[in-house]
Amino acid sequence: MGSDRAVQNYLEGVRVLDLTQFEAGPSCTEALAWLGAEVVKVENPKDGDPGRASFRGKPGQDSWYFLLFNANKKSVAVDLKSPKGLALAKDLARRADVFVENFAPGAVERLGLGYDALREINPGIVYAQVKGFGAGSPFERGLAFDMIAQASGGLMSITGEPDGPPLKPGTTLGDTGTGMLLAISILGALYRRKSTGQGERIELAMQDAMLQYIRVAFAATATTGAAAQRAGSKLLSGKTAPSGVYPCKPGGPNDYVYVYTSRANPAHWRRLLEVIGRADLIGDPRYDTVAARAEHEEEVDAIISEWTRRHDKREAMRLLSEVGVPAGAVLDTLELHNDPDFERRGIMQVMRHKGCGDFKMPSWPVRFGGKTLPVAPAPLLGEHNRAVLGDWLGLGAAELNKLHEDGVI
Amino acid sequence: MGSDRAVQNYLEGVRVLDLTQFEAGPSCTEALAWLGAEVVKVENPKDGDPGRASFRGKPGQDSWYFLLFNANKKSVAVDLKSPKGLALAKDLARRADVFVENFAPGAVERLGLGYDALREINPGIVYAQVKGFGAGSPFERGLAFDMIAQASGGLMSITGEPDGPPLKPGTTLGDTGTGMLLAISILGALYRRKSTGQGERIELAMQDAMLQYIRVAFAATATTGAAAQRAGSKLLSGKTAPSGVYPCKPGGPNDYVYVYTSRANPAHWRRLLEVIGRADLIGDPRYDTVAARAEHEEEVDAIISEWTRRHDKREAMRLLSEVGVPAGAVLDTLELHNDPDFERRGIMQVMRHKGCGDFKMPSWPVRFGGKTLPVAPAPLLGEHNRAVLGDWLGLGAAELNKLHEDGVI
């Protein structure tokens, strides 16, 4: 596989001490791991990251969820509530370039691993934290999960049918969306640190992070002075017909194709009419402009549906796409999983995991020099105790055995 | 304002030549600009980035949409279809650290600014491209917009009501979600380049990028062997009751509060019952375990709704949050816009724009040393012609006047 994959040396030599769990934090540190940083998860020796138990394949195994968000990392099991374990964590922090955590508010400080404690022993550290709500906000002590951030960060208010309730998008943007913004910020701080040695304290709230992803809705609000409204599958940006999901054969729950013709390019509409065998409507004043089509939206949708219903969604996408009409089949997770194209292009890769067997999963979806980065297994709990404590701290076998006997690691 | 904001020097000295438009590309280069890179948009002298005309506040003004995605950048207007303009762009590329584009497939190569052309003149350049579909995929020539990526990248299949059609999430994740992954990848390449001088070619497809944001749904598929299904506002990860949006008074379209009790923490459910005045149900076997509540989900929802209907959504959030029950009011874009808390914390900032006046908008939502980064205006078309061509290329007034007379800039 080696030569099919890019060389993973972008963050070579960068050491990340990773005290994150579940998804917002782990998705961030995993991005750094994809790029070649040495990411060491510090987990409690009993159960480790609670994400290990979410969506388990088989009892006692690490979950698929955990594998997805912890590829290419190492794991050290340390009891942070024991004085020796805490001392060990501080020794690791002394040698780390980056520290990341997403515990509940106040928890990392109570452990004795807050920013003030760590910058004393490592002034150049890039110290990054995720919380649900921002410091100084009315809810700064509030617990947050992905959907709490999506509700309070505006996403749910703009997702759903116009006459229905607010809806949670299927993506876990409250978690992974936050993690990606944190990764960008850490990388900025690392870039400066490389020449100046300067450390940084970085904080991101999940609620605040959501605003980054709904800025088009803020443009709508600035234009209308009102809250952006739910628009089903249509655009928030005023009426553009056609735009939406159109039913395909054989009529299953995901047999739809998204069809759109750009407001900026009138050729899209004419090409669409030709493909669907309705060239007779080219130039028809009822449909010839954006404004006219918006006025006759139901008719426009009926004309297109009449054609899409006679086609498989992939075939419809192919026929439209070939002539330059923007179109996308609604693909579900099983179809994406089974499509050999993603594996052939290295976007999906198989993780070979000691405990769970082979697991096909999305990799970092970016090509470097035409190749994607290689996946390495998510670590077993404490798998790298000896390797990391030996390498980072120079501990020998006797010391490691003693720590193990004392229940510290 | 200065002392309220962080010093924007993370990417000091990094020059980004930005040939992007609309959102996927601009959201990426804007992230680099927030961190202090010098981002120079190269735009056609006639209309510039077509995003300047989307969601216009007033005719002839730049749009809110454009302001949102192009804060802190510079603009140079260059006619790339003229030989002199192309030569100018190449001269700029020679002096750039990063080049980013998201034209339609094949367009940048036809212009003469493809990777092979630019690495000849600047081997150390980090050259990044966004397309709709990956090189080598069946749809690699297909046009893509945000919603095409969201359809074909799996998001719509997992958004919506269980008995309804697939739905577009309100977020423009196909664009901004892609932009954030590209920014991370560019920053990785820049970090390596800083010590090795090595350039890189980076490619990201919007369809592929979507997989990063729906990995929990892939965990569901790995567990069940079936496509992840739409679950309304509930979790994809099996039944957890309560989880969902509950109606609040006075009953407007966004008067809802998300309430969740963690499967991992039984205390959440007991705390919830106490707050809503139903301590009588603590220990009731119908509701006392995750499994029992899942079985009586309709009753559970009715018990909670009976209470939420009597409260304002913010009040409900406050009462629940205070006692450690995860809760989030569904806030809409007008409420978020008007809430002084976001501006006080620097998450929202006012852009003072020469052409459009004052515009309050979400800033980069991350705190560095407790402060957010300062917003600077999105550029007018060609605003920095003289400054950038003078600074990067050393052109003097006479040369610049000649280029202007010839219609090149």
Interface residues (C-beta under 8 A of the other chain):
Chain A: N9 Y10 L11 E12 V14 E23 A31 L35 G36 P50 S54 F55 R56 G57 S63 W64 Y65 L68 F69 G134 A135 G136 S137 P138 F139 R141 G142 L143 A144 F145 M147 I148 A149 Q150 A151 S152 G153 G154 L155 M156 S157 I158 T159 G160 E161 G164 P165 P166 L167 K168 P169 G170 T171 T172 L173 T176 G177 M180 L181 L182 A183 I184 S185 L187 G188 A189 L190 Y191 R192 K194 S195 E200 R201 I202 E203 L204 A205 Q207 D208 A209 L211 Q212 Y213 I214 R215 V216 A217 F218 A219 A220 T221 A222 T223 G225 A226 A227 A228 Q229 R230 A231 G232 S233 K234 L235 L236 S237 S243 V245 P247 P253 N254 Y256 V257 Y258 Y260 S262 A264 M317 R318 S321 E322 G324 V325 P326 A327 G328 A329 V330 L331 D332 T333 L334 E335 L336 H337 D341 F342 R344 R345 I347 M348 F359 M361 P362 W364 P365 V366 R367 F368 G369 G370
Chain B: N9 Y10 L11 E12 V14 E23 A31 L35 G36 P50 A53 S54 F55 R56 G57 S63 W64 Y65 L68 F69 G134 A135 G136 S137 P138 F139 R141 G142 L143 A144 F145 M147 I148 A149 Q150 A151 S152 G153 G154 L155 M156 S157 I158 T159 G160 E161 G164 P165 P166 L167 K168 P169 G170 T171 T172 L173 T176 G177 M180 L181 L182 A183 I184 S185 L187 G188 A189 L190 Y191 R192 K194 S195 E200 R201 I202 E203 L204 A205 Q207 D208 A209 L211 Q212 Y213 I214 R215 V216 A217 F218 A219 A220 T221 A222 T223 G225 A226 A227 A228 Q229 R230 A231 G232 S233 K234 L235 L236 S237 S243 V245 P247 P253 N254 Y256 V257 Y258 Y260 S262 A264 M317 R318 S321 E322 G324 V325 P326 A327 G328 A329 V330 L331 D332 T333 L334 E335 L336 H337 D341 F342 R344 R345 I347 M348 F359 M361 P362 W364 P365 V366 R367 F368 G369 G370
